[in-house]
Structures are given as C-alpha cells and as structure tokens.
Amino acid sequence: MSDAVKPIRHYNATRRQDAARETRRTIMDAAHRLFLERGYTATTMPEIARKAEVAVDTVYAACGRKPEILRVLIERAISGSDEAIPALQRDYVRAMQAEPDPRRKLIHYARAMREIQGRLAPLVRVLREAAPSDDSLRALWAEISQRRAANMRLLVADLAKTGQLREGLSVEEAADVIWATNSPEFYMLLVDERGWTPEAFARWQAQTWITLLLTPDATS
C-alpha cells in the first residue's frame, strides 16, 4: 500500500490578525463610550469588558491597562484612524507644507483642527478630570502638551519660510500663540461653554492667526 500525500494546510494568519484588530477596536469603542458617559475613574475594566462583550482578560491582553486605553483613544482622536500617525505623515500637514500661501496654510490648519478637536476635546476633558489622582495620566497630559508645543514650532518654521511672518515676532512666540489658541481647552471654552459652532470657531481661529502672525501684506 502506497503512502498517500497529505495536503499541506496553510495557517491563515491574516484572518487571525483581522479578528484581533476587530476585537481591539470593539474594546476601544466600548471604553470610549464609557469614559465619556461615566468618566475615567468611575469606569472599571470589568465594565469595559461587559460593554465590549469580551472577557476581562481579553481587554488586558488586547489593549492593556486603563491608562494605556485612554492613551490609545487620544492618539486615535488626533490621527483620525485606529493607529497613531506621526504629525509629519498626516495628510493635512503634507498639504500645508505643499501650500506656498501662508494664509492658506493657516486656513487649512484651522479646518483640520476643527475635525480633530471634535474628536479630541471630549477625551481631553476626561483626561484632565482624572489626571490629578493618577501619576501616569499626569505624565500623559504633560507629554501631549509638550508634543503639541514641538509640533507648533515645526508649523511656524514652515510658515516662516514664506518670508511673511510678522516682523519682530519670533518662531517661538508665534508657536506659543498657536499652541494656546488651538488647545482643546480653548476649543471647549468657546464651543462647549459659549455655544460657538465648530465652523465659526475654525473661521475665527484662522483669521486670528492670520492677523496676529503674518505681515500686513499677507493678511490683505
């Protein structure tokens, strides 16, 4: 009797990876809803598991501890995708760098921030409320603030290349102006507390930057 050749079974890693990504996305979406509804401190890992309809061990294995979950949610809000995207690789940043007109650069940035803040500001409120009682969240808040400041310096350095940065205004000063006025806290003050629409905020933001940062010739 001859030995039959058995067919080789190929392990389908892609299907397993897709399932793992979907599980992670479901958990993150559940945590996002709970953080906004209940706050960070009041939300427990078992509650996240129940909301996502998975075991608690699965939450830890797929997403880590609660501070790590909030970090990933914030990164998702900034990038607008399931994965963090470095600032220089984001579509709106590339579009701004390709734009020669400094006014258009700032208008483009204000429009991008309108979309980002709609996602980010609610999570920043969650983070700010929880940070005083959690060292890891305080560190996360400081990291986000410092990273924004560094990105604003890059933005203004690009703006300065047009030769139309207002005379006497340093890159550091201009970067601080944008850093302060594009913060989630500033957005929440005007949109959430004063009732501005996101569209009105973006228009005001762009015009304010153009007026404060560019030469008179560039603002006309």
Residue pairs with C-beta under 8 A, 6 or more apart in sequence:
20 62
21 82
23 52
23 54
23 58
23 62
24 62
24 63
25 82
26 52
26 53
26 54
27 48
27 49
27 52
27 54
27 58
27 59
27 62
27 63
27 69
28 63
28 69
28 72
28 73
28 76
28 82
29 52
30 48
30 51
30 52
31 43
31 48
31 51
31 52
31 63
31 66
31 69
31 70
31 73
32 73
32 123
33 51
34 43
34 47
34 48
34 51
35 43
35 70
35 73
35 123
35 126
36 122
36 123
36 126
38 47
39 126
39 129
39 130
40 66
40 70
40 126
40 127
40 129
40 130
40 137
41 129
41 130
41 133
43 66
45 56
45 59
45 60
45 65
45 66
46 56
48 59
48 66
48 69
49 55
49 56
49 58
49 59
52 59
54 62
63 69
63 72
67 134
67 136
67 137
67 140
70 123
70 126
70 127
70 130
70 137
70 140
71 140
72 84
73 123
74 120
74 123
74 124
74 127
74 140
74 144
75 83
75 84
76 82
76 83
76 84
76 119
77 116
77 119
77 120
77 123
78 84
78 116
78 119
78 120
79 85
79 90
80 115
80 116
80 119
87 93
87 151
87 154
88 94
88 154
92 108
92 109
92 111
92 112
95 108
96 105
96 108
96 109
96 155
96 158
97 158
99 105
99 108
100 162
101 162
102 159
102 162
102 164
102 165
102 210
102 214
102 218
103 210
103 214
103 218
103 219
105 158
105 159
105 162
106 159
106 206
106 209
106 210
106 213
106 214
107 206
107 210
109 155
109 182
109 206
109 209
110 202
110 203
110 205
110 206
110 209
111 202
111 206
113 182
113 187
113 202
113 205
114 198
114 199
114 201
114 202
117 182
117 184
117 187
117 191
117 198
118 198
120 184
121 184
121 187
121 188
121 191
121 192
124 184
124 185
124 188
125 184
125 188
127 137
127 140
127 141
128 141
128 185
130 137
131 137
131 138
131 140
131 141
132 138
148 179
148 182
148 183
149 175
149 176
149 179
152 175
152 176
152 178
152 179
152 182
153 171
153 172
153 175
155 175
155 178
156 165
156 171
156 174
156 175
156 178
156 213
157 171
159 165
159 174
159 213
160 171
160 174
162 218
164 214
164 215
164 217
164 218
165 171
165 174
165 213
165 214
165 215
166 174
166 212
166 213
166 214
166 215
167 215
169 213
174 213
177 209
177 212
177 213
178 209
178 213
180 186
181 205
181 208
181 209
182 205
187 201
190 196
190 201
190 204
191 197
191 198
191 201
196 204
210 218
210 219
211 219
